[in-house]
Amino acid sequence: MASDKELGLDRPISRRQFCQGSAVALGASLLPWAQLPAFDGSPELSAGYYPPALSGLRGDHVGAFETAHALGRRGVRWAQGSDTGEGTFDLVVVGAGISGLAAAWFWRRAHPDARILLLDNHDDFGGHATRNEFSLGDRTIIGYGGCQSIDTPSSYSTESRALLTDLAIDLDAFYQAFDRDFYQGFGLGDAFWLDRATFGVDRQRLPFQDRLLRRQRTLQRQVASLALARRMLAIWHTVHIPIGMVLFTTAFVHVGAALYYATLLR
């Protein structure tokens, strides 16, 4: 396994080198995209480029992983970059997911005039918090392209809740806008596919099947325990009368012997 040094730790890298190497790196301050001038090496900022309107798999898409694979797996190295003349930045954030965007947001709030550069190897900001847009006639339909909803905001830290407030995110609107019983109402649920090439059989697996199987095994153990208890009870019903007679007879003989022995002592 290659060491951090071999993978490029502490090796100088310029902004241009990063952008050209990842092919789809994003460079932007926290201004709206329309106000950002495009520059060579960042085709994502060209006119008409709008990731939410793209289709297909939008996770680690083509262009997002080739550079890292080339570096880590094949040991590819690149020549030292040169200054592009685009000036300096007060903050460079590597990774434009929710954590990177939040870091840039807090820095911009503390330093309103700061120049901030966000770098990411994907074609859109947000990490898992992305969206897809579709046109249906004169309607625009928005669907989540990554995470579905904010998970348990009630447990967020004070800073995180303040960020949601600053971004004007109305958490209460979720309960009116999101049909939480949609899938159950249509009898839908989660599932995953086991393919023959990997698992030796083509089979659809549903999560509730696992729950049913666990419940079935529990019930089987309970039934087996009840059956054992019934067998033991049946055996007891069979032998308890003879045992009781033997014990009674033994006790009677014992009492009689005790009385007889006591009489002899007089």
C-alpha positions as CSV (number, residue, x, y, z in Angstrom):
1,M,0.0,0.0,0.0
2,A,1.4,3.4,-1.0
3,S,2.4,5.8,1.7
4,D,1.0,9.3,2.1
5,K,4.3,10.8,0.9
6,E,4.2,8.6,-2.2
7,L,0.6,9.7,-2.8
8,G,1.6,13.3,-2.8
9,L,1.5,14.5,0.7
10,D,3.4,17.8,1.1
11,R,3.9,18.0,-2.7
12,P,3.2,21.6,-3.9
13,I,0.1,21.9,-6.1
14,S,-1.3,24.9,-7.8
15,R,-4.9,25.8,-8.4
16,R,-4.5,25.2,-12.1
17,Q,-3.0,21.9,-11.6
18,F,-5.8,20.8,-9.3
19,C,-8.5,22.0,-11.8
20,Q,-6.8,20.4,-14.9
21,G,-6.0,17.2,-13.0
22,S,-9.5,16.5,-11.8
23,A,-11.0,17.8,-15.0
24,V,-14.2,18.8,-13.4
25,A,-13.0,20.8,-10.4
26,L,-15.1,23.8,-9.3
27,G,-13.7,27.1,-8.4
28,A,-16.1,29.7,-7.0
29,S,-16.7,32.1,-4.2
30,L,-20.1,32.1,-2.5
31,L,-21.6,34.5,-5.0
32,P,-24.4,33.3,-7.4
33,W,-23.0,31.3,-10.3
34,A,-24.3,33.9,-12.8
35,Q,-21.8,36.4,-11.3
36,L,-18.8,34.1,-11.6
37,P,-16.7,34.5,-14.7
38,A,-15.7,31.2,-16.3
39,F,-12.0,30.5,-16.7
40,D,-10.0,27.9,-18.5
41,G,-10.0,24.6,-16.7
42,S,-13.5,25.0,-15.3
43,P,-16.0,24.2,-18.0
44,E,-18.6,23.7,-15.4
45,L,-18.9,27.5,-15.1
46,S,-19.6,28.0,-18.8
47,A,-23.0,29.4,-19.9
48,G,-25.8,27.0,-19.9
49,Y,-24.1,24.5,-17.5
50,Y,-26.7,23.4,-14.9
51,P,-26.0,20.1,-13.1
52,P,-29.5,19.7,-11.6
53,A,-30.9,19.3,-15.2
54,L,-28.5,16.5,-16.0
55,S,-29.7,12.9,-15.9
56,G,-28.1,9.5,-15.3
57,L,-26.2,8.5,-12.3
58,R,-25.1,11.6,-10.5
59,G,-23.0,10.1,-7.7
60,D,-19.3,9.4,-8.5
61,H,-19.8,10.2,-12.1
62,V,-17.3,9.9,-14.9
63,G,-14.7,12.6,-14.4
64,A,-14.9,12.6,-10.6
65,F,-12.6,9.7,-9.7
66,E,-10.1,9.2,-12.6
67,T,-7.4,11.5,-11.2
68,A,-7.5,9.9,-7.8
69,H,-7.3,6.5,-9.3
70,A,-4.5,7.4,-11.5
71,L,-2.5,8.8,-8.6
72,G,-3.2,6.0,-6.1
73,R,-3.4,3.0,-8.3
74,R,-1.0,3.7,-11.2
75,G,1.4,6.2,-9.6
76,V,0.8,8.9,-12.2
77,R,2.5,12.2,-11.5
78,W,2.0,15.6,-13.0
79,A,4.5,18.4,-13.7
80,Q,4.6,21.4,-11.4
81,G,1.9,23.9,-12.3
82,S,2.4,27.6,-12.9
83,D,0.7,30.7,-11.6
84,T,-2.5,31.5,-13.5
85,G,-2.5,35.1,-12.5
86,E,-5.9,34.8,-10.9
87,G,-4.7,36.3,-7.6
88,T,-4.8,34.9,-4.1
89,F,-7.6,33.7,-1.9
90,D,-8.2,34.2,1.8
91,L,-9.6,30.7,2.2
92,V,-9.4,27.5,0.1
93,V,-12.0,24.8,0.9
94,V,-11.3,21.4,-0.6
95,G,-14.6,19.6,-0.8
96,A,-17.9,21.4,-1.6
97,G,-20.3,19.2,0.3
98,I,-22.4,20.5,3.1
99,S,-19.4,20.7,5.5
100,G,-17.3,22.6,3.0
101,L,-20.1,25.0,2.1
102,A,-20.8,25.5,5.8
103,A,-17.1,26.3,6.5
104,A,-17.1,28.8,3.6
105,W,-20.4,30.3,4.9
106,F,-19.1,30.9,8.4
107,W,-15.9,32.3,7.1
108,R,-17.7,34.7,4.8
109,R,-19.9,35.8,7.7
110,A,-16.9,36.6,9.8
111,H,-14.9,38.1,6.9
112,P,-17.4,39.7,4.5
113,D,-14.7,40.9,2.0
114,A,-12.8,37.6,1.9
115,R,-12.1,35.8,-1.4
116,I,-13.1,32.1,-1.0
117,L,-12.2,29.3,-3.3
118,L,-14.3,26.1,-3.3
119,L,-12.8,23.0,-4.9
120,D,-14.6,19.8,-5.6
121,N,-14.1,16.9,-8.0
122,H,-17.8,16.6,-8.8
123,D,-19.8,18.7,-11.2
124,D,-22.1,20.2,-8.6
125,F,-22.0,21.7,-5.1
126,G,-23.6,20.0,-2.2
127,G,-22.2,16.5,-1.9
128,H,-25.1,14.3,-1.0
129,A,-27.4,17.3,-0.7
130,T,-28.0,17.7,-4.4
131,R,-31.2,17.9,-6.5
132,N,-32.6,16.9,-9.9
133,E,-34.9,19.0,-12.0
134,F,-37.2,17.8,-14.7
135,S,-39.5,19.6,-17.1
136,L,-43.0,18.3,-17.7
137,G,-44.8,20.5,-20.0
138,D,-44.7,24.0,-18.4
139,R,-44.0,22.5,-15.0
140,T,-40.6,22.1,-13.3
141,I,-40.5,19.1,-11.0
142,I,-37.7,19.0,-8.4
143,G,-36.6,15.7,-6.9
144,Y,-33.8,15.0,-4.5
145,G,-30.7,13.7,-6.2
146,G,-29.0,12.8,-3.0
147,C,-30.1,13.0,0.6
148,Q,-33.9,12.9,1.0
149,S,-34.4,15.1,4.0
150,I,-32.7,16.7,7.0
151,D,-32.2,14.0,9.6
152,T,-33.2,14.8,13.2
153,P,-32.5,18.6,13.2
154,S,-33.8,18.7,16.8
155,S,-30.4,17.2,17.9
156,Y,-28.3,19.7,15.9
157,S,-25.8,21.9,17.7
158,T,-26.6,25.6,18.2
159,E,-24.3,26.5,15.4
160,S,-26.0,24.1,12.9
161,R,-29.5,25.3,13.8
162,A,-28.3,28.9,13.4
163,L,-27.0,28.0,10.0
164,L,-30.4,26.6,8.9
165,T,-32.0,29.8,10.2
166,D,-29.6,32.0,8.3
167,L,-30.3,30.1,5.1
168,A,-34.1,30.6,5.7
169,I,-34.7,26.9,5.8
170,D,-38.2,26.3,7.2
171,L,-38.1,23.0,8.9
172,D,-41.9,23.0,9.7
173,A,-42.6,23.1,5.9
174,F,-41.3,19.6,5.7
175,Y,-44.3,18.1,7.4
176,Q,-46.7,19.8,5.0
177,A,-44.7,19.3,1.8
178,F,-43.5,15.8,2.3
179,D,-45.9,12.8,2.2
180,R,-44.3,10.6,4.8
181,D,-46.8,7.8,4.2
182,F,-46.5,7.9,0.4
183,Y,-44.6,4.5,0.0
184,Q,-46.7,2.7,2.6
185,G,-49.9,4.0,1.0
186,F,-49.0,2.4,-2.3
187,G,-47.6,-0.8,-0.7
188,L,-44.1,0.1,-1.7
189,G,-40.9,-0.6,0.2
190,D,-37.1,-0.9,0.0
191,A,-35.5,-3.8,-1.8
192,F,-32.1,-4.9,-3.2
193,W,-31.1,-7.3,-5.9
194,L,-28.8,-10.3,-5.5
195,D,-27.3,-11.1,-8.9
196,R,-26.2,-14.5,-10.0
197,A,-22.7,-13.5,-10.9
198,T,-21.9,-12.3,-7.4
199,F,-24.2,-14.4,-5.2
200,G,-24.9,-17.5,-7.3
201,V,-28.6,-16.8,-7.7
202,D,-30.8,-14.0,-9.1
203,R,-33.1,-13.0,-6.3
204,Q,-34.8,-9.9,-5.0
205,R,-34.4,-9.3,-1.4
206,L,-36.7,-7.1,0.6
207,P,-35.7,-5.7,4.0
208,F,-39.1,-6.7,5.5
209,Q,-38.3,-10.3,4.5
210,D,-35.3,-10.2,6.9
211,R,-37.6,-8.9,9.6
212,L,-40.1,-11.6,8.9
213,L,-37.4,-14.3,8.9
214,R,-36.0,-13.0,12.3
215,R,-39.6,-13.0,13.6
216,Q,-40.1,-16.5,12.2
217,R,-37.0,-17.8,13.9
218,T,-38.1,-16.2,17.2
219,L,-41.5,-17.8,16.9
220,Q,-39.9,-21.2,16.0
221,R,-37.8,-21.0,19.2
222,Q,-40.9,-20.1,21.2
223,V,-42.9,-23.0,19.7
224,A,-40.0,-25.4,20.4
225,S,-39.9,-24.2,24.0
226,L,-43.6,-24.6,24.4
227,A,-43.5,-28.1,22.9
228,L,-40.7,-29.0,25.3
229,A,-42.8,-27.7,28.2
230,R,-45.8,-29.6,27.1
231,R,-43.8,-32.8,26.9
232,M,-42.4,-32.3,30.3
233,L,-45.9,-31.5,31.7
234,A,-47.2,-34.7,30.1
235,I,-44.5,-36.7,31.7
236,W,-45.2,-35.1,35.0
237,H,-48.9,-35.9,34.7
238,T,-48.0,-39.5,33.9
239,V,-45.7,-40.0,36.9
240,H,-46.9,-37.6,39.5
241,I,-49.7,-39.9,40.8
242,P,-47.4,-42.9,41.3
243,I,-44.8,-40.7,42.8
244,G,-47.4,-39.1,45.1
245,M,-48.6,-42.6,46.1
246,V,-45.1,-43.6,46.9
247,L,-44.4,-40.5,48.9
248,F,-47.7,-40.8,50.8
249,T,-47.0,-44.5,51.6
250,T,-43.5,-43.6,52.6
251,A,-44.8,-40.8,54.9
252,F,-47.4,-43.1,56.4
253,V,-44.8,-45.8,57.1
254,H,-42.5,-43.2,58.6
255,V,-45.3,-41.9,60.9
256,G,-46.2,-45.5,61.8
257,A,-42.6,-46.4,62.6
258,A,-42.2,-43.3,64.6
259,L,-45.3,-44.1,66.7
260,Y,-44.2,-47.7,67.1
261,Y,-40.7,-46.6,68.2
262,A,-42.1,-44.1,70.6
263,T,-44.4,-46.8,72.1
264,L,-41.4,-49.1,72.6
265,L,-39.6,-46.4,74.6
266,R,-42.3,-46.2,77.2
